[in-house]
Amino acid sequence: MASASDGAPPVDDAPKLRFAFEIRVDVGPSEHVGNGAGDVLDFTPITGGTVDGPRLRGTVVPGGGDWSVKRGPTVYELDARYLIRAADGALVDIVNRGYYRTATPEAMARMEAGGEPDPSKVYFRTAPVFRTDAAQHRWLAETVFVGLARDEAGQVCIRFYEVL
């Protein structure tokens, strides 16, 4: 076990997570953009959605998108950008980067064909950054979050947790 004298932080200093809200993003059909050195770039338009949870409620503003780069047979690097309109009318910008990885090429092929792979065999995590000048929502821009995502019934659902 690590002690304070060996430079490791005490065990009780480990970060904790608190559920803040879930975003359910509606998406349109993906469009192929191009290929690079072994990579495949696609764009998926964000057409709307909802935000609901104990810390934030609102809607996803149509017009954003997700640029995804396929890296090898089982990994996508994701870079999504869109706006949230909070229930009080304030706008919040979100840049949400992360990874979608399946355990097998077969699971990835099922997902690419429009199916949903077994969630227990998918790593779908994001690291969002929020921006707003609305005083009541500044906490979003001053907090580190982790997103746990899943595909569900044609939507991308992301549960956001504050890192405490």
TORLONU-599993 format. One record per residue (C-alpha): residue in one letter; x, y negated, z. Coordinates in steps of 0.001 Angstrom, whole numbers, padded with zeros to 6 digits. Layout:
N
a;X;Y;Z
...
//
This chain:
164
m;000000;000000;000000
a;001273;-003480;-000846
s;002139;-005836;001969
a;002334;-009623;002003
s;006116;-009386;002277
d;006495;-007578;-001079
g;004887;-010462;-003024
a;001611;-008708;-003847
p;-001551;-010598;-002872
p;-003635;-009150;-000046
v;-006315;-006714;-001224
d;-009178;-009023;-000164
d;-007933;-011693;-002619
a;-009202;-009697;-005610
p;-011632;-011743;-007743
k;-015317;-011079;-007300
l;-018051;-011480;-009911
r;-021502;-013060;-009545
f;-024205;-012644;-012190
a;-025133;-016063;-013628
f;-027380;-015428;-016667
e;-027956;-013297;-019740
i;-028026;-014521;-023321
r;-029986;-012501;-025874
v;-028727;-013648;-029282
d;-030734;-013148;-032479
v;-028502;-012556;-035486
g;-028942;-012462;-039246
p;-027309;-010045;-041660
s;-023513;-010077;-041633
e;-021657;-011343;-044680
h;-018291;-010073;-045834
v;-015787;-012935;-046096
g;-012588;-011189;-047154
n;-009660;-008976;-046407
g;-006249;-009794;-045055
a;-003232;-007656;-044315
g;-005233;-004640;-043160
d;-007996;-006778;-041642
v;-011619;-007260;-042697
l;-013323;-010598;-041895
d;-017115;-010814;-041590
f;-019466;-013622;-040561
t;-022727;-013027;-038691
p;-025106;-016020;-038416
i;-026728;-016727;-035062
t;-030392;-017537;-035645
g;-031705;-018138;-032106
g;-032219;-016391;-028824
t;-032892;-016835;-025134
v;-030968;-017620;-021973
d;-032335;-016352;-018673
g;-030927;-015898;-015215
p;-030575;-017313;-011742
r;-028113;-020057;-012789
l;-029282;-021048;-016291
r;-032378;-020812;-018494
g;-032931;-022032;-022035
t;-032646;-021079;-025682
v;-029930;-020396;-028228
v;-029965;-023064;-030930
p;-030015;-021616;-034485
g;-026969;-022388;-036591
g;-023984;-020857;-034852
g;-022088;-017798;-035883
d;-019735;-014977;-035049
w;-016561;-014415;-037062
s;-015351;-010862;-036549
v;-012105;-009316;-037710
k;-011962;-005529;-037951
r;-008576;-004362;-036720
g;-008098;-000677;-037432
p;-010843;001967;-037411
t;-012403;001230;-033985
v;-011818;-002416;-032969
y;-013398;-005780;-033818
e;-011927;-009044;-032556
l;-014844;-011459;-032060
d;-014971;-015252;-032197
a;-018500;-016640;-031741
r;-019520;-020271;-031458
y;-023015;-021577;-030836
l;-025128;-023971;-028777
i;-027420;-023402;-025835
r;-030274;-025796;-025085
a;-030892;-025595;-021338
a;-034490;-025654;-020092
d;-033964;-029314;-019083
g;-032969;-030226;-022673
a;-029193;-030505;-022158
l;-026926;-029043;-024835
v;-024095;-026682;-023922
d;-021444;-025567;-026420
i;-020101;-022023;-026058
v;-017024;-020491;-027625
n;-017159;-016785;-026878
r;-014184;-014629;-027813
g;-013751;-010964;-027117
y;-013459;-007406;-028334
y;-015830;-004718;-029495
r;-014181;-001311;-029410
t;-015639;002171;-029782
a;-014100;005416;-028665
t;-014131;006993;-032113
p;-014222;006046;-035806
e;-017502;008027;-036029
a;-019144;005769;-033423
m;-017904;002692;-035330
a;-019306;004087;-038592
r;-022696;004639;-036895
m;-022687;001024;-035658
e;-021693;-000331;-039102
a;-024585;001650;-040660
g;-027040;-000159;-038376
g;-027171;002390;-035567
e;-026344;001782;-031937
p;-023473;003821;-030503
d;-023663;005311;-027010
p;-023010;002276;-024707
s;-020843;004411;-022432
k;-018430;004849;-025340
v;-018194;001133;-026216
y;-015963;-001574;-024771
f;-017721;-004893;-025522
r;-016302;-007748;-023423
t;-016026;-011500;-023900
a;-014286;-014491;-022329
p;-016587;-017492;-022874
v;-015691;-021166;-022527
f;-018496;-023701;-022097
r;-018518;-027453;-022792
t;-021091;-030091;-021899
d;-021277;-033617;-020556
a;-024584;-032938;-018762
a;-023763;-033499;-015087
q;-026172;-030818;-013896
h;-024376;-028193;-016029
r;-020729;-029249;-015557
w;-020239;-026168;-013392
l;-020279;-024152;-016636
a;-017263;-026049;-017980
e;-015429;-025742;-014660
t;-015851;-021999;-014077
v;-014213;-018884;-015505
f;-016685;-016298;-016817
v;-016588;-012726;-018052
g;-019219;-011445;-020479
l;-020405;-007840;-020617
a;-022128;-007330;-023944
r;-024235;-004700;-025635
d;-026226;-004251;-028829
e;-029916;-003841;-028122
a;-032834;-003696;-030565
g;-031222;-005973;-033165
q;-029890;-008489;-030628
v;-026533;-009027;-029008
c;-027124;-009218;-025253
i;-024400;-010672;-023049
r;-024546;-010744;-019250
f;-022320;-013559;-017973
y;-020605;-013273;-014613
e;-018854;-016083;-012760
v;-015385;-015176;-011498
l;-015356;-016232;-007837
//
